[in-house]
Amino acid sequence: MSEFEIDKDSMSRAEKLSSKLMQDLRKVSEEGVSSEMRRELFSERRYAEQAEGVPINDVVVNIDQMAMEFAMARRWGEGVLCLKLDNGELAPVSMSEFFVGSNIPPFASEAWVEFWDRFGGFPPFERLWRNILRHADFEEEHSIVTNLSEAHEGIQRSLNGFLSYRFAGMKKWQEWIHGTGISSSNSGSSGINPPPAVGAGGGLQVQVSCLTPGLRIHISPAYFINWIYFGSPTSPVTSYVLPGRYVFAGDGPMLPKRKKDNGVFCIPPSYHPSLARF
């Protein structure tokens, strides 16, 4: 595989954008804001200057959800559940992963703080979260509970890394989507291999393989564990992904409980992640 180096401009842009996102996350999670103000804070137009045309809506949506969940953790006086990644980084796990029907208002995380403040809390959810933290299988899931301050520090690093690959990867996507920078040896002018295919809006084709056939694969950014469906059945299974750093999980009839793979995959240049845990 060809080396993929993050250029200085991409690193600088990632640092500026991640700093602004984290500033807004802290404002919401520590100070509390109205739903109207939150919608203004977490909108693509607010970060348009730092994004410079690069798609970041997925990142903004995740940070918005994270801010709401951190605000609830602060109200409940509890820590934040995080996965330990293989490179030593921490990635907070979304509370919505544990609440059945969490995508149904008023249980969607974006409504939790407003619902709590208006009706004086919802004790069943608070007790459930405390019970989850108390009985989590930390060894099996490679997870820990940390305080909000440490979680903020870890997110800043992992978000900055994710965005560095987003900015650098989108520069290569611009070359590949227009058919430039690809030589007869099927590698970029800078020696970077293109993905099997490129799609509109920054999508890079990724083919995921694992050891067990017939599974569904889920994907999450490596800075916030919030699983979304990638594709099925394995193996391999193909879909399109925006540049970034990701983790994968699988489930299905032969793996009833969703299991996370230990690898962190940078896209580009990893277009064929091979999952070794299931």
Salt bridges, closest charged atoms under 4 A:
ASP7 OD2 - LYS171 NZ 2.72
ASP9 OD2 - ARG13 NH1 3.76
ASP9 OD2 - LYS171 NZ 2.83
ASP24 OD2 - ARG46 NE 2.72
GLU30 OE2 - HIS152 ND1 3.71
GLU31 OE1 - LYS27 NZ 3.46
GLU36 OE2 - ARG39 NH2 3.87
GLU40 OE1 - ARG45 NH2 2.79
GLU52 OE1 - ARG13 NE 3.78
ASP58 OD2 - ARG166 NH2 2.89
ASP64 OD2 - ARG38 NH1 2.79
GLU78 OE2 - ARG130 NE 2.89
GLU89 OE1 - ARG245 NH1 3.37
GLU97 OE1 - ARG258 NH2 2.44
GLU114 OE2 - ARG118 NH2 2.80
ASP117 OD2 - ARG75 NH2 3.18
GLU126 OE2 - ARG130 NH2 2.84
GLU140 OE2 - ARG277 NH2 2.86
GLU175 OE1 - LYS172 NZ 2.88
ASP251 OD2 - ARG216 NH2 2.91
ASP251 OD1 - HIS218 NE2 3.13
